Amino acid sequence: MSGNMKLDLSLEQVLEHIRWDQAGLVPAIVQDASSKEVLMMAYMNREALRRTLDSGETWFWSRSRGELWHKGATSGHTQSIVSIAYDCDGDTLLVQVNPKGPACHTGENTCFFNEITLEGQPSLSGEDNKPGLGGGRFAVLGELEKIIAQREAELPEGAYTTYLFNKGVDKILKKIGEEASETIIAAKNRNNDELRLEASDLIYHLLVLLQERKLPLDDIMAELNRRHERPRRD
């Protein structure tokens, strides 16, 4: 079965396609649908999956407490379902979500924050791996998308990105219009220093808009790839 549960199967048929372990559980990897960051791993049983599909938010089975739990029921940090898929063996679920707040009970955005640094390799969070330097020409865009998604989830007080999300899509669109105009003026003035600054502001606000609309940057890149692969007429 492919992503988003697209096969014409009933829920009971879907449940039969999944290879539940001896305890009737299957691991579920939860991923941010926008930033693609892996947020957490938990277990679902049949009832947890049913409730997840019925409610549109993640439910899991707690092995320690021996009971179902609704992610965010106490904290408010719920996870809205975007898609669910299972792997080729049917023994692992991939759940893509739009998170409302941190995934980890420690307050971290992801449960996977304990980095193991390989010998001879720079730390992923170190100075030698700043976005846009060692991670490819456009790594900074992926990192910025991730930060913007985190800002929307947590809405930290005083952050400009929080201000934009609180004001809503009309404000974001107005800023994109302003930055586009300023980019045009900088280009007309033939001032590359000014153009660099204005183009950066335009790209940032465009990424905020994509996050507000829940349109991943990966989809934009895929569209560009499709256009590039089309037969040329020139």
Residue frames as qw, qx, qy, qz and C-alpha x, y, z in Angstrom:
[[0.000, 0.887, 0.462, 0.000, 0.00, 0.00, 0.00],
 [0.418, 0.392, -0.020, 0.819, 1.28, 3.47, -0.82],
 [0.143, -0.083, -0.407, 0.898, 1.11, 6.70, 1.16],
 [0.343, -0.014, 0.055, -0.938, -2.02, 8.49, 2.36],
 [0.407, 0.181, 0.852, -0.275, -3.96, 5.18, 2.55],
 [0.372, 0.381, -0.293, -0.794, -5.05, 5.54, -1.07],
 [0.135, -0.025, -0.955, -0.265, -6.00, 1.93, -1.73],
 [0.596, -0.249, -0.205, -0.735, -9.72, 1.24, -1.88],
 [0.464, -0.079, -0.852, 0.231, -9.68, -0.83, 1.28],
 [0.549, -0.727, -0.271, -0.312, -12.02, -0.82, 4.24],
 [0.256, -0.758, 0.478, -0.363, -10.56, -0.03, 7.65],
 [0.873, -0.269, 0.386, -0.125, -10.72, -3.70, 8.57],
 [0.880, 0.419, 0.026, 0.225, -8.81, -4.61, 5.41],
 [0.227, 0.813, -0.356, 0.401, -6.19, -1.99, 6.19],
 [0.569, -0.614, 0.460, -0.296, -5.81, -3.40, 9.70],
 [0.963, 0.006, 0.267, 0.024, -5.24, -6.84, 8.21],
 [0.678, 0.654, -0.156, 0.296, -2.45, -5.50, 5.97],
 [0.086, -0.798, 0.461, -0.379, -0.46, -4.36, 9.01],
 [0.742, 0.035, -0.632, 0.218, 1.85, -6.87, 10.74],
 [0.494, -0.747, 0.154, -0.418, 1.05, -6.39, 14.40],
 [0.221, 0.425, -0.824, 0.302, 3.56, -7.81, 16.88],
 [0.402, -0.212, -0.884, 0.113, 2.72, -10.41, 19.52],
 [0.067, -0.369, -0.558, 0.740, 1.34, -7.67, 21.77],
 [0.259, 0.741, 0.613, 0.088, -0.87, -6.37, 18.95],
 [0.115, -0.870, 0.014, 0.480, 1.25, -3.26, 18.44],
 [0.694, 0.481, 0.206, 0.494, 3.04, -1.58, 15.54],
 [0.390, -0.427, -0.047, 0.815, 5.65, 1.22, 15.78],
 [0.292, 0.864, 0.376, 0.161, 4.50, 4.58, 14.42],
 [0.479, -0.118, 0.050, 0.868, 7.08, 7.14, 13.31],
 [0.097, 0.895, 0.402, -0.169, 5.67, 10.66, 13.50],
 [0.493, 0.048, 0.255, 0.830, 7.08, 13.22, 11.06],
 [0.120, 0.646, 0.162, -0.737, 6.40, 16.93, 10.61],
 [0.636, 0.560, 0.515, 0.131, 4.65, 17.14, 7.24],
 [0.264, 0.964, -0.018, -0.003, 6.20, 20.53, 6.43],
 [0.106, -0.840, 0.531, 0.031, 9.76, 20.39, 7.73],
 [0.850, 0.230, -0.471, -0.052, 10.11, 16.57, 7.35],
 [0.026, -0.508, 0.717, -0.477, 11.70, 16.44, 10.81],
 [0.611, -0.230, -0.757, -0.028, 11.11, 13.16, 12.66],
 [0.348, -0.628, 0.150, -0.680, 9.28, 14.16, 15.83],
 [0.530, -0.353, 0.641, -0.429, 8.76, 10.98, 17.81],
 [0.475, 0.065, -0.840, -0.254, 8.17, 7.23, 17.75],
 [0.516, -0.151, 0.562, -0.628, 5.34, 5.57, 19.63],
 [0.054, 0.058, 0.985, 0.152, 3.16, 2.46, 19.32],
 [0.583, 0.032, -0.064, -0.809, -0.35, 2.00, 18.00],
 [0.314, 0.117, 0.940, -0.063, -2.72, -0.89, 18.39],
 [0.099, 0.433, 0.758, 0.478, -5.83, -1.42, 16.29],
 [0.137, -0.830, -0.525, 0.129, -7.98, 0.85, 18.45],
 [0.288, -0.639, 0.076, 0.709, -5.36, 3.62, 18.49],
 [0.190, -0.023, 0.613, 0.766, -5.21, 3.56, 14.69],
 [0.011, -0.635, -0.735, -0.239, -9.02, 3.58, 14.47],
 [0.209, -0.844, -0.334, 0.364, -9.21, 6.61, 16.76],
 [0.312, -0.413, 0.313, 0.796, -6.43, 8.34, 14.86],
 [0.115, 0.218, 0.700, 0.670, -8.30, 7.93, 11.59],
 [0.126, -0.721, -0.677, -0.082, -11.66, 8.88, 13.10],
 [0.289, -0.834, -0.238, 0.405, -10.45, 11.97, 14.98],
 [0.498, 0.800, -0.014, 0.333, -7.78, 13.23, 12.57],
 [0.148, -0.823, 0.467, -0.288, -5.30, 13.47, 15.48],
 [0.500, 0.315, -0.795, 0.140, -2.72, 10.99, 16.77],
 [0.792, -0.456, 0.193, -0.356, -3.64, 8.35, 19.31],
 [0.403, 0.458, -0.782, 0.131, -1.18, 5.79, 20.68],
 [0.869, -0.383, -0.302, -0.084, -0.94, 2.84, 23.05],
 [0.140, -0.765, 0.530, -0.338, 1.15, 3.37, 26.18],
 [0.753, 0.080, -0.647, 0.088, 3.07, 0.19, 26.97],
 [0.219, 0.181, -0.656, 0.700, 4.04, 1.48, 30.43],
 [0.387, -0.022, 0.382, -0.839, 0.51, 2.51, 31.47],
 [0.149, 0.197, 0.965, 0.090, -1.32, -0.13, 29.48],
 [0.265, 0.705, 0.540, -0.376, -3.84, 2.31, 28.04],
 [0.437, 0.637, 0.379, 0.509, -4.68, 4.44, 25.00],
 [0.256, -0.642, -0.163, 0.704, -3.50, 8.04, 24.99],
 [0.395, 0.843, 0.310, 0.192, -4.43, 11.01, 22.84],
 [0.579, 0.035, -0.025, 0.815, -1.30, 13.02, 22.03],
 [0.065, 0.269, 0.023, 0.961, -1.70, 16.55, 23.41],
 [0.420, -0.621, -0.611, -0.252, -4.89, 15.85, 25.39],
 [0.540, -0.674, -0.309, 0.398, -3.25, 17.34, 28.50],
 [0.438, -0.340, 0.134, 0.822, -0.61, 19.69, 27.05],
 [0.397, 0.787, 0.166, -0.442, -2.62, 20.93, 24.09],
 [0.007, -0.591, 0.650, 0.478, 0.24, 19.87, 21.78],
 [0.806, 0.291, 0.478, -0.193, -1.93, 17.82, 19.47],
 [0.193, -0.317, 0.707, 0.603, -0.88, 16.50, 16.07],
 [0.669, 0.484, 0.165, -0.539, -3.25, 16.87, 13.11],
 [0.702, 0.024, 0.660, 0.267, -2.97, 14.04, 10.60],
 [0.304, 0.624, -0.358, -0.625, -1.82, 14.86, 7.07],
 [0.760, 0.301, -0.500, -0.286, -1.14, 11.32, 5.85],
 [0.676, -0.395, 0.604, -0.144, -0.52, 7.78, 7.08],
 [0.721, 0.444, -0.494, -0.199, 1.39, 5.06, 5.27],
 [0.807, -0.434, 0.400, 0.008, 2.95, 1.74, 6.13],
 [0.041, -0.638, 0.686, 0.347, 6.21, 0.30, 4.83],
 [0.566, 0.305, -0.655, -0.397, 6.77, -2.55, 2.39],
 [0.282, 0.033, -0.936, 0.209, 6.78, -5.14, 5.18],
 [0.496, -0.567, -0.435, -0.493, 3.68, -3.70, 6.82],
 [0.686, -0.403, -0.501, 0.341, 5.40, -3.56, 10.21],
 [0.309, -0.325, -0.194, 0.872, 5.95, 0.20, 10.63],
 [0.180, 0.858, 0.476, 0.064, 3.66, 3.20, 10.20],
 [0.331, 0.028, 0.040, 0.942, 4.76, 6.63, 8.95],
 [0.048, -0.814, -0.570, 0.104, 2.43, 9.32, 10.25],
 [0.302, 0.243, 0.085, 0.918, 2.86, 12.82, 8.80],
 [0.229, -0.750, -0.578, 0.228, 1.33, 15.54, 10.94],
 [0.096, 0.685, -0.036, 0.721, 0.96, 19.24, 11.49],
 [0.517, -0.301, -0.638, 0.485, 2.06, 19.57, 15.12],
 [0.223, -0.847, -0.131, -0.465, 0.55, 22.09, 17.51],
 [0.465, -0.789, 0.355, -0.189, 3.51, 22.57, 19.83],
 [0.019, 0.569, -0.822, 0.014, 6.51, 20.43, 20.80],
 [0.808, 0.019, -0.524, -0.267, 6.34, 16.67, 20.33],
 [0.567, 0.083, -0.707, 0.415, 8.57, 15.75, 23.28],
 [0.543, -0.729, -0.415, -0.011, 7.41, 15.82, 26.92],
 [0.595, -0.313, -0.132, 0.729, 10.69, 17.63, 27.74],
 [0.106, 0.865, 0.136, -0.471, 9.54, 20.64, 25.73],
 [0.233, -0.363, 0.625, 0.650, 11.87, 19.91, 22.82],
 [0.563, 0.397, -0.216, -0.693, 10.39, 20.13, 19.34],
 [0.800, 0.213, -0.526, -0.196, 11.48, 16.55, 18.62],
 [0.867, -0.471, 0.150, -0.061, 12.21, 13.60, 20.87],
 [0.891, 0.157, 0.054, 0.422, 15.41, 13.00, 18.88],
 [0.055, 0.967, -0.143, 0.203, 17.56, 15.79, 20.31],
 [0.662, -0.602, 0.421, 0.149, 20.33, 13.66, 21.84],
 [0.631, 0.704, -0.310, -0.097, 22.98, 13.78, 19.13],
 [0.851, -0.301, 0.323, 0.283, 25.70, 11.13, 18.85],
 [0.256, 0.869, -0.344, -0.246, 28.72, 12.69, 17.17],
 [0.968, 0.184, 0.015, 0.170, 30.72, 10.28, 15.03],
 [0.604, -0.543, 0.256, 0.525, 34.48, 10.26, 15.46],
 [0.395, -0.088, 0.478, 0.780, 36.12, 12.59, 12.97],
 [0.055, 0.599, 0.603, 0.524, 32.81, 14.16, 11.98],
 [0.036, -0.199, 0.212, -0.956, 31.65, 17.65, 12.97],
 [0.163, 0.377, 0.756, -0.510, 28.61, 17.99, 15.21],
 [0.155, 0.577, 0.679, 0.427, 25.38, 18.52, 13.31],
 [0.177, -0.927, -0.331, 0.002, 24.74, 21.51, 15.52],
 [0.597, -0.462, 0.073, 0.652, 28.30, 22.78, 15.45],
 [0.085, 0.790, -0.125, -0.594, 29.84, 25.78, 13.74],
 [0.160, -0.322, 0.762, 0.538, 31.26, 23.64, 10.94],
 [0.122, 0.331, 0.895, 0.273, 27.79, 22.62, 9.80],
 [0.210, 0.453, 0.244, -0.831, 25.96, 25.91, 9.53],
 [0.601, 0.575, 0.551, -0.072, 23.10, 25.81, 7.02],
 [0.462, 0.884, 0.005, -0.069, 24.26, 26.76, 3.56],
 [0.077, -0.780, 0.612, 0.104, 27.94, 25.98, 4.22],
 [0.135, -0.331, 0.930, 0.088, 28.63, 22.26, 4.52],
 [0.486, 0.255, 0.790, -0.274, 25.13, 20.95, 3.80],
 [0.386, 0.474, 0.669, 0.423, 24.74, 21.94, 0.18],
 [0.140, 0.233, 0.168, 0.948, 24.03, 25.23, -1.55],
 [0.409, -0.430, -0.268, -0.759, 20.39, 25.40, -0.49],
 [0.476, -0.240, -0.789, 0.306, 20.54, 23.71, 2.93],
 [0.015, -0.076, -0.368, 0.926, 19.69, 27.03, 4.57],
 [0.488, -0.136, -0.314, -0.803, 16.23, 26.94, 2.94],
 [0.674, -0.242, -0.692, -0.095, 15.42, 23.61, 4.55],
 [0.393, -0.175, -0.596, 0.678, 16.69, 24.85, 7.91],
 [0.159, -0.018, 0.086, -0.983, 14.69, 28.06, 7.61],
 [0.599, -0.217, -0.518, -0.571, 11.56, 26.08, 6.70],
 [0.607, -0.243, -0.718, 0.240, 12.09, 23.95, 9.81],
 [0.197, -0.120, -0.428, 0.874, 12.51, 27.01, 12.05],
 [0.351, -0.107, -0.168, -0.915, 9.39, 28.69, 10.62],
 [0.654, -0.262, -0.642, -0.301, 7.36, 25.50, 11.22],
 [0.502, -0.233, -0.651, 0.520, 8.63, 25.41, 14.80],
 [0.018, 0.004, 0.191, -0.981, 7.71, 29.07, 15.31],
 [0.525, -0.212, -0.373, -0.735, 4.17, 28.39, 14.12],
 [0.674, -0.265, -0.690, 0.001, 3.87, 25.40, 16.45],
 [0.514, -0.306, -0.523, 0.607, 5.26, 27.13, 19.55],
 [0.002, -0.857, -0.271, -0.438, 4.41, 30.82, 18.84],
 [0.575, -0.271, -0.342, 0.692, 7.22, 32.20, 21.07],
 [0.063, -0.934, -0.299, 0.184, 6.38, 35.64, 22.42],
 [0.177, -0.829, 0.230, 0.478, 8.19, 38.53, 20.75],
 [0.482, -0.089, 0.689, 0.533, 9.25, 36.63, 17.62],
 [0.280, 0.380, -0.261, -0.842, 8.50, 38.35, 14.30],
 [0.270, -0.013, -0.878, -0.395, 7.38, 35.05, 12.76],
 [0.052, -0.412, -0.830, 0.372, 4.90, 34.62, 15.61],
 [0.175, 0.487, 0.148, -0.843, 3.57, 38.09, 14.82],
 [0.301, 0.224, -0.600, -0.707, 2.99, 37.13, 11.19],
 [0.248, -0.195, -0.941, -0.122, 1.16, 33.91, 12.04],
 [0.007, -0.467, -0.659, 0.589, -0.98, 35.68, 14.64],
 [0.234, 0.451, -0.060, -0.859, -1.95, 38.36, 12.11],
 [0.725, 0.370, 0.550, -0.186, -2.88, 35.74, 9.53],
 [0.653, 0.247, 0.532, 0.478, -2.57, 35.17, 5.81],
 [0.262, 0.915, 0.250, 0.178, -3.64, 38.68, 4.75],
 [0.296, -0.902, 0.267, 0.169, -0.73, 40.22, 6.66],
 [0.669, -0.247, 0.578, 0.397, 1.69, 37.67, 5.24],
 [0.554, 0.565, 0.494, 0.360, 0.47, 38.40, 1.70],
 [0.049, 0.997, 0.056, 0.024, 0.81, 42.14, 2.28],
 [0.459, -0.717, 0.433, 0.296, 4.42, 41.67, 3.39],
 [0.677, 0.097, 0.596, 0.421, 5.17, 39.54, 0.32],
 [0.382, 0.825, 0.340, 0.241, 3.76, 42.31, -1.88],
 [0.178, -0.968, 0.153, 0.091, 5.88, 44.92, -0.10],
 [0.583, -0.490, 0.547, 0.347, 9.06, 42.85, -0.31],
 [0.652, 0.384, 0.544, 0.364, 8.43, 42.05, -4.00],
 [0.228, 0.951, 0.156, 0.140, 8.08, 45.76, -4.74],
 [0.336, -0.865, 0.341, 0.155, 11.26, 46.58, -2.84],
 [0.712, -0.135, 0.581, 0.372, 13.09, 43.80, -4.71],
 [0.533, 0.678, 0.399, 0.311, 11.98, 45.33, -8.03],
 [0.014, -0.998, 0.053, -0.036, 13.14, 48.78, -6.93],
 [0.561, -0.625, 0.467, 0.276, 16.54, 47.41, -5.85],
 [0.698, 0.178, 0.564, 0.404, 16.96, 45.71, -9.22],
 [0.353, 0.860, 0.275, 0.245, 15.96, 48.87, -11.09],
 [0.219, -0.951, 0.216, 0.045, 18.50, 50.81, -9.03],
 [0.779, 0.448, -0.386, 0.210, 21.13, 48.25, -10.09],
 [0.219, -0.659, 0.561, -0.451, 22.19, 47.97, -6.46],
 [0.706, 0.045, -0.705, -0.055, 23.18, 44.36, -5.77],
 [0.153, 0.078, -0.735, 0.656, 23.74, 44.92, -2.05],
 [0.466, 0.056, 0.264, -0.843, 20.21, 46.22, -1.71],
 [0.732, 0.133, -0.456, -0.488, 18.90, 43.50, -4.02],
 [0.451, 0.114, -0.856, 0.226, 20.52, 40.79, -1.91],
 [0.098, 0.034, 0.654, -0.749, 18.78, 42.07, 1.23],
 [0.577, 0.158, 0.061, -0.799, 15.38, 42.55, -0.37],
 [0.677, 0.162, -0.642, -0.323, 15.44, 39.18, -2.16],
 [0.276, 0.055, -0.874, 0.397, 16.28, 37.50, 1.16],
 [0.313, 0.114, 0.479, -0.812, 13.32, 39.20, 2.84],
 [0.661, 0.195, -0.275, -0.671, 11.06, 38.13, -0.03],
 [0.572, 0.126, -0.808, -0.063, 12.14, 34.48, 0.19],
 [0.049, -0.001, -0.794, 0.605, 11.66, 34.45, 3.98],
 [0.473, 0.176, 0.295, -0.812, 8.11, 35.80, 3.75],
 [0.673, 0.210, -0.512, -0.491, 7.31, 33.36, 0.93],
 [0.395, 0.078, -0.894, 0.199, 8.42, 30.48, 3.18],
 [0.203, 0.096, 0.614, -0.757, 6.14, 31.81, 5.92],
 [0.629, 0.216, -0.105, -0.740, 3.25, 31.78, 3.44],
 [0.603, 0.176, -0.749, -0.210, 4.03, 28.20, 2.38],
 [0.164, -0.006, -0.867, 0.470, 4.02, 27.13, 6.03],
 [0.393, 0.158, 0.361, -0.831, 0.71, 28.91, 6.66],
 [0.723, 0.268, -0.251, -0.586, -0.78, 27.08, 3.67],
 [0.758, -0.241, 0.603, -0.067, 0.90, 23.80, 4.69],
 [0.799, 0.596, -0.076, -0.010, 2.59, 23.53, 1.30],
 [0.764, -0.453, 0.258, 0.381, 6.02, 21.93, 1.82],
 [0.078, 0.786, -0.432, -0.436, 9.03, 23.39, 0.05],
 [0.414, -0.139, 0.864, 0.250, 9.65, 19.86, -1.24],
 [0.512, 0.602, 0.610, -0.060, 6.49, 20.21, -3.35],
 [0.236, 0.914, -0.106, -0.311, 7.84, 23.41, -4.91],
 [0.192, -0.579, 0.724, 0.320, 11.16, 21.72, -5.68],
 [0.515, 0.170, 0.834, 0.098, 9.32, 18.73, -7.17],
 [0.465, 0.798, 0.338, -0.183, 7.33, 21.07, -9.43],
 [0.083, 0.851, -0.402, -0.328, 10.54, 22.75, -10.58],
 [0.370, -0.291, 0.851, 0.235, 12.02, 19.32, -11.30],
 [0.560, 0.471, 0.681, -0.027, 8.97, 18.35, -13.35],
 [0.358, 0.900, 0.046, -0.246, 9.26, 21.54, -15.39],
 [0.122, -0.712, 0.619, 0.308, 12.96, 20.98, -15.93],
 [0.455, -0.080, 0.873, 0.158, 12.32, 17.45, -17.19],
 [0.595, 0.644, 0.390, -0.282, 9.72, 18.51, -19.75],
 [0.655, 0.290, 0.400, 0.571, 10.83, 18.50, -23.40],
 [0.123, -0.594, 0.014, 0.795, 12.18, 21.90, -24.37],
 [0.545, 0.708, 0.447, 0.033, 10.74, 23.74, -27.35],
 [0.042, 0.919, -0.211, -0.330, 13.61, 26.15, -27.93]]
